[in-house]
Every structure is written in structure tokens, then in C-alpha cells.
Amino acid sequence: MKILITGSNGMLGHDLINVLDERHDLILTTSKIMDITNKKQTIEYICNVKPDIVINSAAYTDVDGCEEKHELAYRVNGEGVGNLALACREVDCPLVHISTDYVFDGSATEPIQEDGEIGPISIYGKSKLKGEEAIQEILDKYFIVRTAWLYGINGRNFPKTMLELAENHSEITVVYDEVGTPTYTLDLARGIGELIETDYYGIYHLTNSGSCSWCEFAKYIFEIAGKDVNVIPVTASEFARPAPRPSYSVLENKNWIEKGFKPLRDYKDAIKEYIELII
Ligand SMILES: NC(=O)c1ccc[n+]([C@@H]2O[C@H](COP(=O)([O-])OP(=O)(O)OC[C@H]3O[C@@H](n4cnc5c(N)ncnc54)[C@H](OP(=O)(O)O)[C@@H]3O)[C@@H](O)[C@H]2O)c1
């Protein structure tokens, strides 16, 4: 297939290339080549390339930055996604779009299904929801893939930050009252690779299996990496950040399983492989 990948310099973009390059003809775009906030450029570019499918991993992903730069957040994560959907409609190709657990408000107490009640509490979450809505308005053939707590080789992420802090801290405070599922971009990219072989359009939750708090995740990272760091649990309100985060956002991968796909491996197995790779 001829696959156009946006955000190809990003963390997920990197692993999408790793996973898809061998079997497919990839057209890789960055904001320099095709700025998704530029409607004319985006439509012209996609009409020119005529891909069989577009995978959108481009986004403004600085969750705290979004609180300050509202306009940019909505422009990239909302309107930009709408532009991609319009372009896909022009060439009649499906769009795979990556969304987030931050479209939920965190009040759930058990894993959230795809049709769970939406209610973003941050500008990032609200802007990502705008993107989801635009796609559903414009296209019939789409895969909206909500994922969570990503880490990968190519980008800044929680495990890397923890390992950096461990270099010169013997004690680290980490939030314990936010629970989710850390997800390895390599596993997510493999999942997307399977999904695009089908026409099972719709909304998917796709994460590694299991769940933990940031605090439990940090402890596990130090255990695997053999770092002797004392992790001190704190509440999210003690650890002030500009953007509020959902306190519980475990995503039940219901649609994924019902369509016959294999659950992604446990987050503990995935992070173990990742840590062994980077240290
Ligand atoms: N990171 C997480 O924990 C997380 C969790 C849940 C969901 N997600 C979603 O997963 C997807 C991938 O996340 P990621 O962490 O891999 O993101 P990332 O590393 O921040 O990469 C996003 C890429 O988007 C590109 N981009 C930004 N503005 C653009 C524009 N106007 N036009 C075209 N490209 C633009 C940037 O590339 P340039 O160099 O081209 O500017 C950047 O490389 C995103 O949709 C994100 O919302 C992420």
C-alpha cells in the first residue's frame, strides 16, 4: 500500500516507519513538507500523492503547553485534523488518526470502553476531541485510535525522564493518584499495521495491557534498570502542573478484541524490553 504518514519525525512516527517500511511504500511528511494547519497545502499534497491510506501521527502534544497556547492546540489538533479528513475525502482514502485517553475526565472507576462518556478536562484533551469530531463529520472510512501514556525510542517521555533523574537523585517524588496504561510506541505501531490491513473502520482503544499509577510505573522502571532510587508518592495536586490530567484513564481495548485482534502485551513486558534497549 502507498501510506502517507504525518508527524514522521515524532515518537510514534519513528516506530510507524520501523514497522511499515518493509511491506509498504511510505510517503513521510513533516510540518515543513505539509503543515496540516494549511488547508490548501494539505489538500494539494494529498491529492498529488494519492495515497491508499493516511496515518496521522502529527499533533501538538505538549499537554501543559496547550494550556497557554490554546489557539495553536485547536489549530493543529482540531482544524489540522479536519483538513486531513477533507483531503482524504477528496482522494477517497481512509484516515487513521491517533487520539488520546485525555478525551475522558478521569471519573471512571473501571476500564473505559470506546463509547464511554467523553469529557476532556484540559485544552489538549478538548483540542484532540475536536479532531475526532471533525473526522466523524467528514469521513466514513476512518480509524480513530485512542491510546495513552506513550513512550518510544525517538522522543521525550516518562521512562527517559525517570532514568535521567536517577543519575543524580536518590529520591524522586511521583504522582500516585493518576492511573493509566503505559504504552510502547513500537507495540502501538504494530497494532496500527494490523488495523490498516482491514476495513473495520471505527473508534478503537489501543494500549498495552494492564494498568498502574505513575508512581508504580516509576518504581518498576527503577527495578528493571537496577537503580536504587526512593520513590516518594505524591498526589497530583501536590505536584502542580499547568494542565489537569484524568485521575483514571485506563482504556478497555474492547473493539480491538471484539474484531479478533490479539491484545497488546502487558505493559511490564513492553517497558522491560524498552529499558533493556536504551540502557
Ligand atoms: N505522547 C503521548 O503520551 C500520547 C498519548 C496519547 C496519545 N498521543 C497521540 O499520539 C500521537 C503521536 O504522539 P507522539 O508522542 O509521537 O507525538 P510527537 O513526538 O510530539 O510528534 C508529533 C509530530 O507532529 C508534528 N507536527 C506538529 N505540528 C504539525 C503541523 N502543524 N503539521 C504537520 N506536522 C506537525 C511534529 O513534527 P514536525 O517536526 O514535522 O514539526 C512532531 O514530530 C499524537 O496524535 C498524540 O496526540 C500521544
The ligand as a Tripos MOL2 file, in Angstrom:
@<TRIPOS>MOLECULE
LIG
   48    52     1     0     0
SMALL
NO_CHARGES

@<TRIPOS>ATOM
      1 N1          2.8290   11.1040   23.8140 N.am      1 LIG1
      2 C1          1.8140   10.5560   24.4780 C.2       1 LIG1
      3 O1          1.9370   10.1820   25.6600 O.2       1 LIG1
      4 C2          0.4850   10.3700   23.7860 C.ar      1 LIG1
      5 C3         -0.5630    9.7590   24.4980 C.ar      1 LIG1
      6 C4         -1.7930    9.5580   23.8410 C.ar      1 LIG1
      7 C5         -1.9480    9.9440   22.5200 C.ar      1 LIG1
      8 N2         -0.9170   10.5550   21.8680 N.ar      1 LIG1
      9 C6         -1.1120   10.9440   20.4610 C.3       1 LIG1
     10 O2         -0.2580   10.1250   19.6760 O.3       1 LIG1
     11 C7          0.1580   10.8360   18.5180 C.3       1 LIG1
     12 C8          1.6740   10.7420   18.3920 C.3       1 LIG1
     13 O3          2.2640   11.3050   19.5640 O.3       1 LIG1
     14 P1          3.8360   11.4880   19.6980 P.3       1 LIG1
     15 O4          4.1200   11.4990   21.1580 O.co2     1 LIG1
     16 O5          4.5260   10.5430   18.7850 O.co2     1 LIG1
     17 O6          3.9950   12.9880   19.1590 O.3       1 LIG1
     18 P2          5.3270   13.8230   18.8860 P.3       1 LIG1
     19 O7          6.5380   13.0240   19.1360 O.co2     1 LIG1
     20 O8          5.1490   15.1360   19.5780 O.co2     1 LIG1
     21 O9          5.2210   14.0380   17.3130 O.3       1 LIG1
     22 C9          4.2380   14.8330   16.7490 C.3       1 LIG1
     23 C10         4.7570   15.3530   15.4380 C.3       1 LIG1
     24 O10         3.7490   16.1990   14.8830 O.3       1 LIG1
     25 C11         4.3930   17.0890   14.0050 C.3       1 LIG1
     26 N3          3.6020   18.2990   13.8540 N.ar      1 LIG1
     27 C12         3.3080   19.2240   14.8060 C.ar      1 LIG1
     28 N4          2.5700   20.2160   14.2660 N.ar      1 LIG1
     29 C13         2.3970   19.9000   12.9540 C.ar      1 LIG1
     30 C14         1.7400   20.5320   11.8610 C.ar      1 LIG1
     31 N5          1.1090   21.7030   12.0260 N.pl3     1 LIG1
     32 N6          1.7460   19.9300   10.6530 N.ar      1 LIG1
     33 C15         2.3890   18.7520   10.4780 C.ar      1 LIG1
     34 N7          3.0390   18.1120   11.4670 N.ar      1 LIG1
     35 C16         3.0430   18.6760   12.6870 C.ar      1 LIG1
     36 C17         5.7500   17.3830   14.6530 C.3       1 LIG1
     37 O11         6.7040   17.2660   13.6540 O.3       1 LIG1
     38 P3          7.4930   18.3620   12.8400 P.3       1 LIG1
     39 O12         8.9310   18.0910   13.1510 O.co2     1 LIG1
     40 O13         7.1440   17.9580   11.4780 O.co2     1 LIG1
     41 O14         7.0170   19.7330   13.2100 O.co2     1 LIG1
     42 C18         6.0110   16.2060   15.5810 C.3       1 LIG1
     43 O15         7.1210   15.4330   15.1650 O.3       1 LIG1
     44 C19        -0.3950   12.2490   18.6790 C.3       1 LIG1
     45 O16        -1.6010   12.3410   17.9740 O.3       1 LIG1
     46 C20        -0.6940   12.3680   20.1630 C.3       1 LIG1
     47 O17        -1.7350   13.2890   20.4120 O.3       1 LIG1
     48 C21         0.2970   10.7570   22.4570 C.ar      1 LIG1
@<TRIPOS>BOND
     1     1     2 1
     2     2     3 2
     3     2     4 1
     4     4     5 ar
     5     4    48 ar
     6     5     6 ar
     7     6     7 ar
     8     7     8 ar
     9     8     9 1
    10     8    48 ar
    11     9    10 1
    12     9    46 1
    13    10    11 1
    14    11    12 1
    15    11    44 1
    16    12    13 1
    17    13    14 1
    18    14    15 2
    19    14    16 1
    20    14    17 1
    21    17    18 1
    22    18    19 2
    23    18    20 1
    24    18    21 1
    25    21    22 1
    26    22    23 1
    27    23    24 1
    28    23    42 1
    29    24    25 1
    30    25    26 1
    31    25    36 1
    32    26    27 ar
    33    26    35 ar
    34    27    28 ar
    35    28    29 ar
    36    29    30 ar
    37    29    35 ar
    38    30    31 1
    39    30    32 ar
    40    32    33 ar
    41    33    34 ar
    42    34    35 ar
    43    36    37 1
    44    36    42 1
    45    37    38 1
    46    38    39 2
    47    38    40 1
    48    38    41 1
    49    42    43 1
    50    44    45 1
    51    44    46 1
    52    46    47 1
@<TRIPOS>SUBSTRUCTURE
     1 LIG1         1 GROUP 0 **** ****
